[in-house]
């Protein structure tokens, strides 16, 4: 029972970080900047799935400058988040 309580506390402690990661400013910028590119190039795939990411990689040279910049910023943000979580 003690172990279950520890896992529950750990899960509850991590929950706010998951919510923040999903609603980060770079994620919002990515959605706003790339919606048109998604509709034009990759709408045959469900939004947010790995297929869209693969499609965007294939179509990288066809994406708008705003979308390309938002993707780069999002990748930097995700990379820094991973470094922070590894350092803990």
Phi and psi in degrees as GROMACS dihedral restraints (atoms count N, CA, C in turn):
[ dihedral_restraints ]
;  ai    aj    ak    al  type     phi  dphi    fc
    3     4     5     6     1   -61.7    20    10
    4     5     6     7     1   -39.9    20    10
    6     7     8     9     1   -65.0    20    10
    7     8     9    10     1   -40.8    20    10
    9    10    11    12     1   -61.0    20    10
   10    11    12    13     1   -42.0    20    10
   12    13    14    15     1   -61.6    20    10
   13    14    15    16     1   -39.0    20    10
   15    16    17    18     1   -64.8    20    10
   16    17    18    19     1   -43.3    20    10
   18    19    20    21     1   -64.5    20    10
   19    20    21    22     1   -40.0    20    10
   21    22    23    24     1   -63.1    20    10
   22    23    24    25     1   -44.1    20    10
   24    25    26    27     1   -62.5    20    10
   25    26    27    28     1   -41.7    20    10
   27    28    29    30     1   -62.7    20    10
   28    29    30    31     1   -45.4    20    10
   30    31    32    33     1   -63.4    20    10
   31    32    33    34     1   -43.9    20    10
   33    34    35    36     1   -66.7    20    10
   34    35    36    37     1   -35.1    20    10
   36    37    38    39     1   -68.0    20    10
   37    38    39    40     1   -29.8    20    10
   39    40    41    42     1   -85.1    20    10
   40    41    42    43     1   -21.7    20    10
   42    43    44    45     1   -53.7    20    10
   43    44    45    46     1   -48.0    20    10
   45    46    47    48     1   -59.8    20    10
   46    47    48    49     1   -33.6    20    10
   48    49    50    51     1   -67.2    20    10
   49    50    51    52     1   -38.1    20    10
   51    52    53    54     1   -64.3    20    10
   52    53    54    55     1   -42.5    20    10
   54    55    56    57     1   -64.1    20    10
   55    56    57    58     1   -44.5    20    10
   57    58    59    60     1   -63.5    20    10
   58    59    60    61     1   -39.4    20    10
   60    61    62    63     1   -63.5    20    10
   61    62    63    64     1   -37.6    20    10
   63    64    65    66     1   -72.3    20    10
   64    65    66    67     1   -27.1    20    10
   66    67    68    69     1  -112.0    20    10
   67    68    69    70     1    28.0    20    10
   69    70    71    72     1   -68.2    20    10
   70    71    72    73     1   153.9    20    10
   72    73    74    75     1   -59.1    20    10
   73    74    75    76     1   -35.8    20    10
   75    76    77    78     1   -70.1    20    10
   76    77    78    79     1   -31.5    20    10
   78    79    80    81     1   -68.8    20    10
   79    80    81    82     1   -40.9    20    10
   81    82    83    84     1   -63.9    20    10
   82    83    84    85     1   -42.1    20    10
   84    85    86    87     1   -62.9    20    10
   85    86    87    88     1   -38.5    20    10
   87    88    89    90     1   -61.8    20    10
   88    89    90    91     1   -46.5    20    10
   90    91    92    93     1   -62.4    20    10
   91    92    93    94     1   -44.5    20    10
   93    94    95    96     1   -68.0    20    10
   94    95    96    97     1   -42.3    20    10
   96    97    98    99     1   -77.6    20    10
   97    98    99   100     1   -24.7    20    10
   99   100   101   102     1  -109.8    20    10
  100   101   102   103     1     1.3    20    10
  102   103   104   105     1   -59.3    20    10
  103   104   105   106     1   -46.1    20    10
  105   106   107   108     1   -62.8    20    10
  106   107   108   109     1   -40.4    20    10
  108   109   110   111     1   -66.2    20    10
  109   110   111   112     1   -40.0    20    10
  111   112   113   114     1   -60.0    20    10
  112   113   114   115     1   -48.3    20    10
  114   115   116   117     1   -63.6    20    10
  115   116   117   118     1   -37.4    20    10
  117   118   119   120     1   -77.0    20    10
  118   119   120   121     1   -33.2    20    10
  120   121   122   123     1  -118.7    20    10
  121   122   123   124     1   -28.3    20    10
  123   124   125   126     1  -135.5    20    10
  124   125   126   127     1    18.5    20    10
  126   127   128   129     1   -69.6    20    10
  127   128   129   130     1    -8.3    20    10
  129   130   131   132     1   -73.5    20    10
  130   131   132   133     1    -9.2    20    10
  132   133   134   135     1  -109.1    20    10
  133   134   135   136     1   149.4    20    10
  135   136   137   138     1   -62.3    20    10
  136   137   138   139     1   137.3    20    10
  138   139   140   141     1   -59.9    20    10
  139   140   141   142     1   139.1    20    10
  141   142   143   144     1    81.7    20    10
  142   143   144   145     1    -2.3    20    10
  144   145   146   147     1   -86.5    20    10
  145   146   147   148     1   170.0    20    10
  147   148   149   150     1   -64.3    20    10
  148   149   150   151     1   -25.9    20    10
  150   151   152   153     1   -66.0    20    10
  151   152   153   154     1   -37.1    20    10
  153   154   155   156     1   -66.5    20    10
  154   155   156   157     1   -42.9    20    10
  156   157   158   159     1   -60.1    20    10
  157   158   159   160     1   -43.3    20    10
  159   160   161   162     1   -64.9    20    10
  160   161   162   163     1   -40.5    20    10
  162   163   164   165     1   -62.3    20    10
  163   164   165   166     1   -44.1    20    10
  165   166   167   168     1   -62.8    20    10
  166   167   168   169     1   -36.8    20    10
  168   169   170   171     1   -63.1    20    10
  169   170   171   172     1   -42.5    20    10
  171   172   173   174     1   -66.9    20    10
  172   173   174   175     1   -38.7    20    10
  174   175   176   177     1   -95.1    20    10
  175   176   177   178     1    14.1    20    10
  177   178   179   180     1   -48.3    20    10
  178   179   180   181     1   -43.0    20    10
  180   181   182   183     1   -72.5    20    10
  181   182   183   184     1   -15.1    20    10
  183   184   185   186     1   -95.5    20    10
  184   185   186   187     1    -8.1    20    10
  186   187   188   189     1   -74.6    20    10
  187   188   189   190     1   152.5    20    10
  189   190   191   192     1   -65.6    20    10
  190   191   192   193     1   158.1    20    10
  192   193   194   195     1   -61.5    20    10
  193   194   195   196     1   -39.2    20    10
  195   196   197   198     1   -62.8    20    10
  196   197   198   199     1   -42.2    20    10
  198   199   200   201     1   -67.5    20    10
  199   200   201   202     1   -44.3    20    10
  201   202   203   204     1   -58.8    20    10
  202   203   204   205     1   -43.2    20    10
  204   205   206   207     1   -65.8    20    10
  205   206   207   208     1   -39.9    20    10
  207   208   209   210     1   -66.4    20    10
  208   209   210   211     1   -37.8    20    10
  210   211   212   213     1   -63.7    20    10
  211   212   213   214     1   -45.4    20    10
  213   214   215   216     1   -61.1    20    10
  214   215   216   217     1   -43.8    20    10
  216   217   218   219     1   -65.1    20    10
  217   218   219   220     1   -40.1    20    10
  219   220   221   222     1   -64.8    20    10
  220   221   222   223     1   -42.8    20    10
  222   223   224   225     1   -62.4    20    10
  223   224   225   226     1   -42.5    20    10
  225   226   227   228     1   -61.7    20    10
  226   227   228   229     1   -42.5    20    10
  228   229   230   231     1   -62.2    20    10
  229   230   231   232     1   -45.4    20    10
  231   232   233   234     1   -64.8    20    10
  232   233   234   235     1   -39.2    20    10
  234   235   236   237     1   -64.2    20    10
  235   236   237   238     1   -42.5    20    10
  237   238   239   240     1   -69.1    20    10
  238   239   240   241     1   -34.3    20    10
  240   241   242   243     1   -64.9    20    10
  241   242   243   244     1   -38.8    20    10
  243   244   245   246     1   -65.5    20    10
  244   245   246   247     1   -40.3    20    10
  246   247   248   249     1   -63.5    20    10
  247   248   249   250     1   -40.3    20    10
  249   250   251   252     1   -65.1    20    10
  250   251   252   253     1   -43.7    20    10
  252   253   254   255     1   -69.4    20    10
  253   254   255   256     1   -32.2    20    10
  255   256   257   258     1   -71.5    20    10
  256   257   258   259     1   -35.7    20    10
  258   259   260   261     1   -68.5    20    10
  259   260   261   262     1   -22.7    20    10
